Amino acid sequence: MKRLAFMFPGQGAQAVGMGRELYNKYPAAKEVFDTANEVLGFDLKSIIFEGPEETLKLTQYTQPAIFTTSVAAFRSFTSLFDLAGNECSFAGHSLGEYSALCCAGAFSLNEGLLMVKARGEYIQKASNANPGAMAAILGLDKLKVEEICKSASLSGICEAVNYNSPEQTVIAGSKAGIEKAITLATEAGASKAILLNVSGPFHSSLMTTAAENMREELSKYKFHDPAYPVYTNCDAAKTTLSAEIPAKLVTQINHPVLWDGAIKNMASAGAETFIEVGPGRVLCGLLRRIDKTRKFLNIEDSVSLDKTLASLAS
C-alpha cells in the first residue's frame, strides 16, 4: 500500500501550452479539455494551448484553465494507476482546492468548471473594485511577518494571506500598505520581499464581496462526501463531509491559505509520497521547505507522468 498525498496548484502556475501534450496523448485528458469548452461556452482550450499569455493571465480565464489542466493530468494518471488499495489524501493551494475536491469526488467536472468560472469572475470584479497588491516575504518567520503587517496597516490594508512554508509568507492589501510592508520586511532582514505579478489582493479582506457572491453561487450545487480526505485551506484540517465544503470554499476567498499547516497535517496523518498534479512544480518546492523527509513527484506532462508511474511501481 502506498500512502499518497496529491497536491494541486493555484493561480500563478499557468503557462501557455500547459496540458497540450496530455491532450494529444491521453484520451482521459482530451475528454476533460473538450468538456471544458462545451461547458464554459468559449474556447478555453485555445487560450490554454495557444495563448496569448496576456489573455491566459486574466483571472477569469486563468482559474478555469488551471483547474482543467490539473483535472486532465489527474485523470491521465488514474487511467494508468489504480488508487484502490492505497491510502490517499488531497489538498489544493487556493484555486487548487477546487481541483482537489473534484478529483476526490466532491463534485463533477462539469460542476467544478462552472464554480471555478464564477469564482474567477467574482474575484476579478472584486479586484477591479478594490485594487491592491500582493508580495512574497522570504526569510522571516510568520510571527515576524504578522508583526510587519500590523505596522504597515497604518499606511493601508496589509494582511498575511498565504502561509506557504515556515519562511515564506505572502501578504496582500492596498498598494500603500504592501509597499510599506516590503520596506519594513527588508529592514527586518528578509532575504526577499517582492511584489507579485497578480491582478488583485487575493485572500485578503478586500475580497469579501467575492466571497459573498460565491456563497450564493455555491448554494446552487449539491456536494458529495469526498472519496478521500481533503485538507482545506482555511483551517488546514481534514475534510470528509460534504456539508462542510461550501462554507470552507467561501471562507478561503477572503481568509489566509494555511498551506504550511495542511502539508504538515497530511504528513502527520501518514502521507509519505507527495504528488503535485497540474502545471509547474511550485508546490514541490514548498514541500522541500516544509518537510525534507517526504518524497515528492509531479504530473504535468508525459515525461513526469511516466517518471511518477515508474517511481510508484518500484
C-alpha positions as CSV (number, residue, x, y, z in Angstrom):
1,M,0.0,0.0,0.0
2,K,1.2,3.5,-0.9
3,R,0.5,6.5,1.3
4,L,0.0,9.2,-1.3
5,A,-0.8,12.9,-0.9
6,F,-2.0,14.8,-4.1
7,M,-1.3,18.5,-4.3
8,F,-3.0,20.8,-6.8
9,P,-1.5,24.2,-7.7
10,G,-3.3,27.6,-7.8
11,Q,-3.1,30.8,-9.8
12,G,0.4,31.7,-10.9
13,A,1.2,28.2,-12.1
14,Q,-0.3,28.8,-15.6
15,A,1.8,28.7,-18.8
16,V,0.8,28.8,-22.4
17,G,0.8,25.3,-23.8
18,M,0.3,23.5,-20.5
19,G,-1.5,20.2,-20.9
20,R,-1.3,20.1,-24.7
21,E,0.9,17.0,-24.7
22,L,-1.5,15.3,-22.3
23,Y,-4.4,16.3,-24.5
24,N,-2.7,14.7,-27.6
25,K,-1.6,11.5,-25.8
26,Y,-4.2,10.5,-23.2
27,P,-7.9,10.1,-24.1
28,A,-8.8,10.9,-20.4
29,A,-7.1,14.3,-20.7
30,K,-8.7,15.0,-24.1
31,E,-12.1,14.4,-22.7
32,V,-11.5,16.9,-19.9
33,F,-10.3,19.7,-22.2
34,D,-13.2,19.1,-24.7
35,T,-15.7,19.1,-21.9
36,A,-14.4,22.4,-20.6
37,N,-15.0,24.0,-24.0
38,E,-18.6,22.7,-24.1
39,V,-19.5,23.6,-20.5
40,L,-17.9,27.1,-20.5
41,G,-19.2,28.1,-23.9
42,F,-15.9,29.6,-25.1
43,D,-12.7,28.2,-26.5
44,L,-10.7,27.8,-23.3
45,K,-8.6,25.1,-24.9
46,S,-7.3,27.6,-27.5
47,I,-6.4,30.1,-24.7
48,I,-4.5,27.4,-22.8
49,F,-2.7,25.9,-25.7
50,E,-2.0,29.0,-27.9
51,G,-2.4,32.0,-25.6
52,P,-1.6,34.8,-25.8
53,E,-0.2,34.9,-22.3
54,E,-1.9,38.2,-21.6
55,T,-5.3,36.5,-22.1
56,L,-4.4,33.4,-20.1
57,K,-3.2,35.7,-17.2
58,L,-6.7,37.2,-16.8
59,T,-8.2,35.7,-13.7
60,Q,-11.5,34.8,-15.3
61,Y,-9.5,32.6,-17.8
62,T,-6.6,31.6,-15.5
63,Q,-8.8,29.9,-12.9
64,P,-10.7,27.5,-15.2
65,A,-7.5,26.9,-17.2
66,I,-5.5,25.7,-14.2
67,F,-8.5,23.7,-12.9
68,T,-9.0,22.0,-16.3
69,T,-5.3,21.2,-16.8
70,S,-5.0,19.8,-13.3
71,V,-8.0,17.5,-13.6
72,A,-6.8,16.4,-17.0
73,A,-3.4,15.5,-15.5
74,F,-5.0,13.6,-12.6
75,R,-7.3,11.6,-14.9
76,S,-4.4,10.8,-17.2
77,F,-2.7,9.4,-14.2
78,T,-5.6,7.4,-12.8
79,S,-6.3,5.9,-16.3
80,L,-2.9,4.2,-15.8
81,F,-2.7,3.8,-12.0
82,D,-5.4,2.3,-9.7
83,L,-5.8,4.3,-6.5
84,A,-7.7,1.4,-4.9
85,G,-5.9,-0.2,-2.0
86,N,-3.7,2.9,-1.5
87,E,-4.1,5.4,1.3
88,C,-4.7,8.8,-0.3
89,S,-5.3,12.4,0.7
90,F,-5.8,15.6,-1.3
91,A,-5.1,19.3,-0.9
92,G,-5.1,22.3,-3.3
93,H,-3.5,25.7,-3.0
94,S,-6.2,28.4,-3.2
95,L,-7.9,27.8,-6.6
96,G,-6.3,24.3,-6.5
97,E,-8.7,23.4,-3.7
98,Y,-11.4,23.0,-6.4
99,S,-9.2,20.7,-8.4
100,A,-8.5,18.6,-5.2
101,L,-12.2,18.4,-4.3
102,C,-13.2,17.5,-7.9
103,C,-10.6,14.8,-8.1
104,A,-11.6,13.5,-4.7
105,G,-15.2,13.1,-5.9
106,A,-16.9,16.0,-4.0
107,F,-18.5,17.3,-7.3
108,S,-18.4,16.6,-11.0
109,L,-16.1,18.1,-13.6
110,N,-19.0,20.0,-15.2
111,E,-20.0,21.5,-11.8
112,G,-16.4,22.3,-11.0
113,L,-15.9,24.2,-14.2
114,L,-19.0,26.3,-13.6
115,M,-17.9,27.0,-10.0
116,V,-14.4,28.0,-11.0
117,K,-15.7,30.2,-13.8
118,A,-17.9,32.1,-11.4
119,R,-15.1,32.3,-8.8
120,G,-12.7,33.8,-11.3
121,E,-15.3,36.3,-12.4
122,Y,-16.2,37.3,-8.9
123,I,-12.5,37.7,-7.8
124,Q,-11.8,39.8,-10.9
125,K,-14.7,42.0,-10.2
126,A,-13.7,42.5,-6.6
127,S,-10.1,43.2,-7.7
128,N,-11.3,45.9,-10.1
129,A,-13.5,47.5,-7.3
130,N,-10.8,47.2,-4.7
131,P,-7.4,47.4,-6.4
132,G,-4.5,46.2,-4.3
133,A,-1.2,44.2,-4.4
134,M,0.5,41.1,-3.1
135,A,4.1,40.5,-2.1
136,A,6.1,37.4,-1.1
137,I,8.2,37.7,2.1
138,L,11.0,35.2,2.3
139,G,13.4,34.5,5.1
140,L,11.3,35.7,8.0
141,D,9.0,33.5,10.2
142,K,5.3,34.1,10.2
143,L,5.1,35.9,13.5
144,K,7.6,38.5,12.3
145,V,5.6,38.9,9.1
146,E,2.4,39.3,11.0
147,E,4.1,42.0,13.2
148,I,5.2,43.8,10.0
149,C,1.7,43.7,8.6
150,K,0.3,45.2,11.7
151,S,2.8,48.1,11.5
152,A,2.3,48.5,7.7
153,S,-1.5,48.7,8.3
154,L,-1.0,52.3,9.4
155,S,-0.3,53.1,5.8
156,G,-3.0,50.9,4.3
157,I,-4.6,47.5,4.4
158,C,-1.9,44.8,4.9
159,E,-2.6,41.2,5.8
160,A,-0.8,37.8,5.8
161,V,-2.7,35.7,3.3
162,N,-0.6,32.7,2.3
163,Y,1.4,30.7,4.9
164,N,3.3,28.8,2.3
165,S,6.2,27.4,4.3
166,P,8.0,28.3,7.6
167,E,10.0,31.1,5.9
168,Q,7.7,32.1,3.1
169,T,4.6,34.2,3.7
170,V,2.6,36.1,1.1
171,I,0.9,39.3,2.1
172,A,-2.0,41.2,0.4
173,G,-3.8,44.5,0.8
174,S,-3.8,48.1,-0.5
175,K,-0.8,49.2,-2.7
176,A,0.4,51.6,0.0
177,G,0.1,49.0,2.8
178,I,2.0,46.4,0.8
179,E,4.8,48.8,-0.3
180,K,5.3,49.8,3.4
181,A,5.4,46.2,4.4
182,I,8.1,45.5,1.8
183,T,10.2,48.3,3.2
184,L,9.8,47.0,6.8
185,A,10.5,43.4,5.8
186,T,13.7,44.4,4.0
187,E,14.8,46.4,7.1
188,A,14.0,43.4,9.3
189,G,16.3,41.2,7.3
190,A,14.1,39.4,4.8
191,S,16.1,37.5,2.1
192,K,13.4,38.7,-0.4
193,A,10.4,41.0,-0.2
194,I,9.0,41.3,-3.7
195,L,5.8,42.4,-5.4
196,L,3.9,39.6,-7.2
197,N,2.6,40.0,-10.7
198,V,-1.1,39.4,-9.8
199,S,-4.3,41.2,-10.7
200,G,-5.7,41.6,-7.2
201,P,-5.2,41.3,-3.4
202,F,-6.3,37.7,-3.2
203,H,-7.4,36.1,0.1
204,S,-7.5,39.4,1.9
205,S,-10.5,41.2,3.4
206,L,-10.7,43.2,0.1
207,M,-12.1,40.0,-1.4
208,T,-15.2,40.0,0.8
209,T,-17.7,40.8,-1.9
210,A,-16.3,37.9,-4.0
211,A,-16.8,35.6,-1.0
212,E,-20.4,36.8,-0.6
213,N,-21.1,36.3,-4.2
214,M,-19.5,32.8,-4.1
215,R,-21.7,31.8,-1.1
216,E,-24.8,32.4,-3.3
217,E,-23.2,30.6,-6.2
218,L,-22.3,27.5,-4.3
219,S,-25.8,27.2,-2.9
220,K,-26.9,26.0,-6.3
221,Y,-24.9,22.8,-6.1
222,K,-25.2,19.5,-4.4
223,F,-21.9,18.4,-2.9
224,H,-20.9,14.8,-2.1
225,D,-18.7,13.3,0.6
226,P,-15.2,13.1,-1.0
227,A,-13.9,9.6,-1.5
228,Y,-10.7,10.7,0.1
229,P,-9.9,13.3,2.8
230,V,-9.2,16.8,1.5
231,Y,-7.1,19.1,3.7
232,T,-8.7,22.6,3.3
233,N,-7.0,26.0,3.0
234,C,-8.9,27.9,5.6
235,D,-8.2,25.6,8.6
236,A,-5.6,23.1,7.3
237,A,-8.0,20.4,8.6
238,K,-9.1,17.1,7.2
239,T,-12.5,17.4,5.5
240,T,-14.6,14.3,4.8
241,L,-18.2,15.6,4.9
242,S,-20.0,17.3,2.0
243,A,-21.9,19.6,4.4
244,E,-18.6,21.3,5.4
245,I,-17.3,22.1,1.9
246,P,-19.3,25.1,0.7
247,A,-18.6,27.2,3.7
248,K,-14.9,26.4,3.5
249,L,-14.8,27.3,-0.1
250,V,-16.4,30.7,0.7
251,T,-14.1,31.3,3.7
252,Q,-10.9,30.7,1.7
253,I,-11.6,33.6,-0.7
254,N,-11.1,36.3,1.9
255,H,-9.1,34.4,4.5
256,P,-5.5,33.1,4.6
257,V,-4.4,29.9,2.9
258,L,-2.8,27.7,5.6
259,W,-0.7,25.6,3.2
260,D,2.2,25.0,5.6
261,G,-0.2,23.6,8.2
262,A,-2.1,21.5,5.7
263,I,1.0,19.8,4.4
264,K,2.3,19.1,8.0
265,N,-1.1,17.6,8.9
266,M,-1.1,15.4,5.8
267,A,2.4,14.2,6.7
268,S,1.4,13.6,10.4
269,A,-1.5,11.5,9.2
270,G,0.9,9.2,7.4
271,A,1.3,10.6,3.8
272,E,4.8,9.6,2.6
273,T,4.8,10.5,-1.1
274,F,3.5,13.9,-2.3
275,I,2.5,14.2,-5.9
276,E,1.9,17.7,-7.4
277,V,-0.7,17.4,-10.1
278,G,-1.0,20.2,-12.7
279,P,1.2,22.8,-14.2
280,G,4.5,23.6,-12.6
281,R,6.4,22.4,-9.6
282,V,5.8,25.3,-7.1
283,L,4.2,23.0,-4.5
284,C,7.1,20.5,-4.7
285,G,9.4,23.4,-4.0
286,L,7.4,24.4,-0.9
287,L,7.2,20.8,0.3
288,R,11.0,20.8,0.4
289,R,10.9,23.8,2.7
290,I,8.2,22.3,4.9
291,D,9.3,18.7,5.3
292,K,12.5,17.5,3.7
293,T,11.8,13.9,4.8
294,R,8.9,13.4,2.3
295,K,9.3,12.1,-1.3
296,F,7.9,14.3,-4.0
297,L,6.8,13.7,-7.6
298,N,4.8,15.6,-10.1
299,I,2.5,15.1,-13.1
300,E,2.3,17.8,-15.7
301,D,3.3,16.1,-19.0
302,S,4.0,12.6,-20.3
303,V,7.6,12.6,-19.1
304,S,6.7,13.5,-15.5
305,L,3.7,11.1,-15.6
306,D,5.9,8.2,-16.7
307,K,8.5,9.0,-14.1
308,T,5.8,9.1,-11.4
309,L,4.3,5.8,-12.5
310,A,7.8,4.2,-12.6
311,S,8.6,5.5,-9.1
312,L,5.3,4.2,-7.7
313,A,5.9,0.8,-9.3
314,S,9.3,0.4,-7.6
